[in-house]
Amino acid sequence: MAEAPPLAGGKAGCVISVSHSRVASEASGSPPEGPWSASGVVVSQSPGVVLCHGSVFSRFLLASELRDWSKCGVLLADSFSTDLEIQVLRPSECSSKTRLSRLEGDWRANVPALRFNPLSCGLEAQSGLECHKAELLMMVPCQPFQAAFSRVFGASEQWHFENEVGEECSPLADELCLLHWFALLRIQDCDFHGAGSVSCMPATFLRKGDPLFACGSPFGSFCPDIFMNTLSKGIVSNVAGEGNALILTDARCLPGTEGGGIFAVSGVGPQLVGIIVAPLCWKSNEWVGLTLVCAVEPILDSIKRVLLEHHWLLKTWLHPLQLVAKSQKITVAKDGPLQKMLAAVVLVECGLNWGSGVMVSPRVVLTCRHVVSSTPSVCVRLQPNPEQILVAKGKVVFATQDSSPYDVALVELDESLSTFVEPVLASTFYKGIVASNTRDNSIGATYPHLNFSIPITVLQPALLQYSRSRDLCGFQELDRVADRVQVVWRLQRGPGEAPLSKL
C-alpha cells in the first residue's frame, strides 16, 4: 500500500470550540457558558487526531483537580467536566478539491504547499466548512519548553502573555502554569481513510533567520469563513532550550491562533515544526511583537510516553504510536547573506545596561551611546555559528554627546576576533544601526515596529578614517551637526514650513 502524502499546511489547520453541553445547562437552569475557542492542527486524519494548546480547556477542570493539576504528568478526560462539548471546525475535503482545481501554474504542483483558504465568499461558507464532534483524550505538559521558558522569561523582567484581548486571568488560568500544556483530541466518527498525516520535523534543524509560516485562525470561532487558517510569514527570531524546544518568531499572530501550526519551508513541502503558544508577547506593558512557539517534537514525545503508560488508549484508537510522519535530514531553506549578518551582530553588555552592536572590523564594534553610557568597560558576546559563542572585553573609545542627535558609540576590543565576517558597508546588506523605537510620551506607548535608524552612509567616512589611522575626528564631527539635522531627529518642522500631508 502506497504511503499517503503529507497534508498541506492550510488543510491541516482547524478551529477548536469548547463549551458546557447545552442539555446540561438547561437541566441545571443556568445559561450555557462559552464557547471558548482557539486554533488546532489535524496531525492525523485516519484516525482523526487534533493537537492544540491546553489553555482553552483550563476552565473545565474539575474542582478536585484544581490544587495539584499543574504538577501532574498528564490529565485524562476524567479530570474535566462530564458535560464537556468539543467541536472541530475545518475546511471540507470537497471544497478543498474544488478550490485546488481552480488554481493555475505552480499552484497545481504535487508538492504540498501552504495556501490561503478563500472561504470569505458567503456562498462557499456553508459548504466549505465541516463541523465535527470531538473528545478530549489527554492534556500533557511539555517539560523541555517549560524549562526553557522559566530560564528565559523571568518574572522580574515583567513579561506577560495572554490569549484573549481583555481577558482577566483567574488563579486557575494563571498564564505561566498553562503555557506548556497541550491537548490531544479525537474527532468522533470521522476517519478519513487513505488521507495523509502532517509531515513533521524536529526544531533542532532550525537556525535564526530561517523562514517560517504560521497557520492559525485569528479570533478562534469568530467569522471562520473569513479568518479560518490565515497565513502569516516570518523568520526564526531565536531559539532556546533542549532541542530548541522554545521558538520565537516575528510572524504576526493574533488572539485565537494559539494552538495553530508553525511550518518550516523545505524542498519537500511544509514541515510542522511547532505549535503557537502565545500570539501576543508583552514586556513591561509594551508589546514586543513576537510570537511564542513550542517545538512539536517534545510535545509528541510527551504524548507517546503517556500512551506507553496507558495501554488502553492504544487499543481503542491509536496504533502504532506514529502520530505524524517525521521527516529526517530535512534541509530548511537558508538565506546565505542573512546568516552572515547574524554573525556580525553582537550583544553589548555595559554594567546593568545591554544592547546590540555590529562588528565593523575584527576589533571594532559600532553601537549606541545610551547602551555604553554607564561605564567605559564593556563585554561583547557574539555567535559566529550556532555551535559557538565568544566573549570579549573592550573599552569605549568614542561616544557622541547627549546633545547630538546621533546616538552612536565606538567600542574597541582588547583582542582581534579571527572569526569576524566583515559586513559590506553602504550596500543592500548593511543599511545602518537602530538607535531607538518610537515612543508616544503622551500615552506612554512604544511602537517597536517603527524605529529611528542612523544610515551607514552617515557613519561610513568616520569608520573608514578610524580603521586606517585610528583618528576619531570623523566621529567627533557627529557632535557638530547642523540645526537642520537636529530638527529632523526631533520630528520638528522649521519656522514657516507647512506640512505636505495630513497622514
ChimeraX attribute file (.defattr): number of C-alpha atoms within 10 A of each C-alpha:
attribute: neighborCount
match mode: 1-to-1
recipient: residues
	/A:1	4
	/A:2	5
	/A:3	9
	/A:4	12
	/A:5	16
	/A:6	24
	/A:7	25
	/A:8	21
	/A:9	28
	/A:10	26
	/A:11	22
	/A:12	26
	/A:13	28
	/A:14	34
	/A:15	33
	/A:16	32
	/A:17	22
	/A:18	21
	/A:19	20
	/A:20	20
	/A:21	19
	/A:22	16
	/A:23	11
	/A:24	15
	/A:25	14
	/A:26	11
	/A:27	10
	/A:28	10
	/A:29	9
	/A:30	10
	/A:31	12
	/A:32	15
	/A:33	12
	/A:34	11
	/A:35	16
	/A:36	18
	/A:37	26
	/A:38	29
	/A:39	33
	/A:40	34
	/A:41	30
	/A:42	28
	/A:43	27
	/A:44	26
	/A:45	23
	/A:46	18
	/A:47	21
	/A:48	22
	/A:49	25
	/A:50	28
	/A:51	28
	/A:52	29
	/A:53	29
	/A:54	22
	/A:55	25
	/A:56	25
	/A:57	24
	/A:58	17
	/A:59	16
	/A:60	16
	/A:61	19
	/A:62	14
	/A:63	11
	/A:64	10
	/A:65	13
	/A:66	14
	/A:67	9
	/A:68	8
	/A:69	17
	/A:70	16
	/A:71	9
	/A:72	11
	/A:73	14
	/A:74	20
	/A:75	21
	/A:76	14
	/A:77	15
	/A:78	12
	/A:79	18
	/A:80	19
	/A:81	16
	/A:82	14
	/A:83	14
	/A:84	19
	/A:85	17
	/A:86	23
	/A:87	19
	/A:88	25
	/A:89	21
	/A:90	24
	/A:91	25
	/A:92	15
	/A:93	13
	/A:94	12
	/A:95	18
	/A:96	16
	/A:97	10
	/A:98	11
	/A:99	13
	/A:100	14
	/A:101	11
	/A:102	9
	/A:103	11
	/A:104	9
	/A:105	6
	/A:106	8
	/A:107	15
	/A:108	13
	/A:109	10
	/A:110	10
	/A:111	14
	/A:112	20
	/A:113	21
	/A:114	22
	/A:115	16
	/A:116	16
	/A:117	21
	/A:118	17
	/A:119	23
	/A:120	15
	/A:121	11
	/A:122	11
	/A:123	9
	/A:124	13
	/A:125	18
	/A:126	12
	/A:127	13
	/A:128	23
	/A:129	20
	/A:130	15
	/A:131	15
	/A:132	14
	/A:133	17
	/A:134	23
	/A:135	18
	/A:136	20
	/A:137	16
	/A:138	20
	/A:139	28
	/A:140	23
	/A:141	25
	/A:142	24
	/A:143	17
	/A:144	21
	/A:145	26
	/A:146	21
	/A:147	16
	/A:148	18
	/A:149	21
	/A:150	11
	/A:151	12
	/A:152	13
	/A:153	14
	/A:154	10
	/A:155	11
	/A:156	7
	/A:157	10
	/A:158	12
	/A:159	16
	/A:160	18
	/A:161	18
	/A:162	21
	/A:163	23
	/A:164	20
	/A:165	11
	/A:166	7
	/A:167	8
	/A:168	10
	/A:169	12
	/A:170	9
	/A:171	9
	/A:172	15
	/A:173	16
	/A:174	14
	/A:175	17
	/A:176	15
	/A:177	16
	/A:178	20
	/A:179	26
	/A:180	24
	/A:181	24
	/A:182	27
	/A:183	25
	/A:184	23
	/A:185	22
	/A:186	25
	/A:187	23
	/A:188	15
	/A:189	11
	/A:190	15
	/A:191	15
	/A:192	13
	/A:193	11
	/A:194	13
	/A:195	16
	/A:196	19
	/A:197	26
	/A:198	24
	/A:199	25
	/A:200	24
	/A:201	27
	/A:202	22
	/A:203	23
	/A:204	14
	/A:205	16
	/A:206	25
	/A:207	19
	/A:208	18
	/A:209	20
	/A:210	21
	/A:211	22
	/A:212	26
	/A:213	25
	/A:214	31
	/A:215	35
	/A:216	34
	/A:217	32
	/A:218	26
	/A:219	22
	/A:220	27
	/A:221	22
	/A:222	15
	/A:223	14
	/A:224	22
	/A:225	20
	/A:226	17
	/A:227	20
	/A:228	31
	/A:229	35
	/A:230	21
	/A:231	23
	/A:232	16
	/A:233	16
	/A:234	17
	/A:235	17
	/A:236	19
	/A:237	18
	/A:238	16
	/A:239	22
	/A:240	17
	/A:241	16
	/A:242	15
	/A:243	17
	/A:244	22
	/A:245	28
	/A:246	25
	/A:247	29
	/A:248	18
	/A:249	28
	/A:250	19
	/A:251	24
	/A:252	16
	/A:253	27
	/A:254	19
	/A:255	19
	/A:256	28
	/A:257	33
	/A:258	35
	/A:259	34
	/A:260	33
	/A:261	36
	/A:262	29
	/A:263	24
	/A:264	27
	/A:265	21
	/A:266	15
	/A:267	12
	/A:268	16
	/A:269	19
	/A:270	27
	/A:271	32
	/A:272	32
	/A:273	27
	/A:274	28
	/A:275	31
	/A:276	30
	/A:277	30
	/A:278	26
	/A:279	26
	/A:280	22
	/A:281	18
	/A:282	15
	/A:283	13
	/A:284	11
	/A:285	13
	/A:286	16
	/A:287	18
	/A:288	17
	/A:289	18
	/A:290	20
	/A:291	24
	/A:292	24
	/A:293	28
	/A:294	32
	/A:295	28
	/A:296	23
	/A:297	24
	/A:298	22
	/A:299	24
	/A:300	20
	/A:301	12
	/A:302	19
	/A:303	22
	/A:304	15
	/A:305	14
	/A:306	19
	/A:307	17
	/A:308	12
	/A:309	10
	/A:310	11
	/A:311	11
	/A:312	11
	/A:313	14
	/A:314	14
	/A:315	10
	/A:316	8
	/A:317	13
	/A:318	18
	/A:319	12
	/A:320	8
	/A:321	13
	/A:322	12
	/A:323	23
	/A:324	21
	/A:325	20
	/A:326	17
	/A:327	13
	/A:328	10
	/A:329	9
	/A:330	18
	/A:331	14
	/A:332	20
	/A:333	15
	/A:334	16
	/A:335	11
	/A:336	9
	/A:337	11
	/A:338	13
	/A:339	16
	/A:340	17
	/A:341	19
	/A:342	17
	/A:343	20
	/A:344	21
	/A:345	20
	/A:346	22
	/A:347	17
	/A:348	27
	/A:349	19
	/A:350	20
	/A:351	15
	/A:352	9
	/A:353	14
	/A:354	16
	/A:355	15
	/A:356	19
	/A:357	26
	/A:358	24
	/A:359	23
	/A:360	20
	/A:361	18
	/A:362	16
	/A:363	18
	/A:364	25
	/A:365	23
	/A:366	23
	/A:367	26
	/A:368	23
	/A:369	20
	/A:370	18
	/A:371	23
	/A:372	26
	/A:373	17
	/A:374	13
	/A:375	13
	/A:376	15
	/A:377	18
	/A:378	22
	/A:379	17
	/A:380	21
	/A:381	17
	/A:382	23
	/A:383	18
	/A:384	20
	/A:385	14
	/A:386	10
	/A:387	6
	/A:388	8
	/A:389	10
	/A:390	13
	/A:391	12
	/A:392	16
	/A:393	16
	/A:394	19
	/A:395	18
	/A:396	21
	/A:397	14
	/A:398	17
	/A:399	24
	/A:400	22
	/A:401	16
	/A:402	12
	/A:403	10
	/A:404	17
	/A:405	21
	/A:406	23
	/A:407	23
	/A:408	24
	/A:409	22
	/A:410	23
	/A:411	27
	/A:412	21
	/A:413	21
	/A:414	12
	/A:415	12
	/A:416	13
	/A:417	17
	/A:418	8
	/A:419	14
	/A:420	18
	/A:421	17
	/A:422	15
	/A:423	19
	/A:424	12
	/A:425	16
	/A:426	15
	/A:427	11
	/A:428	8
	/A:429	13
	/A:430	15
	/A:431	15
	/A:432	18
	/A:433	21
	/A:434	17
	/A:435	20
	/A:436	15
	/A:437	13
	/A:438	14
	/A:439	14
	/A:440	9
	/A:441	8
	/A:442	6
	/A:443	7
	/A:444	9
	/A:445	13
	/A:446	16
	/A:447	14
	/A:448	14
	/A:449	11
	/A:450	11
	/A:451	14
	/A:452	13
	/A:453	15
	/A:454	18
	/A:455	14
	/A:456	16
	/A:457	14
	/A:458	14
	/A:459	20
	/A:460	16
	/A:461	13
	/A:462	19
	/A:463	22
	/A:464	14
	/A:465	15
	/A:466	16
	/A:467	15
	/A:468	8
	/A:469	8
	/A:470	11
	/A:471	14
	/A:472	16
	/A:473	11
	/A:474	16
	/A:475	23
	/A:476	15
	/A:477	12
	/A:478	20
	/A:479	17
	/A:480	13
	/A:481	13
	/A:482	9
	/A:483	10
	/A:484	11
	/A:485	13
	/A:486	15
	/A:487	13
	/A:488	12
	/A:489	12
	/A:490	9
	/A:491	8
	/A:492	11
	/A:493	12
	/A:494	10
	/A:495	6
	/A:496	6
	/A:497	8
	/A:498	8
	/A:499	8
	/A:500	6
	/A:501	5
	/A:502	4
	/A:503	4
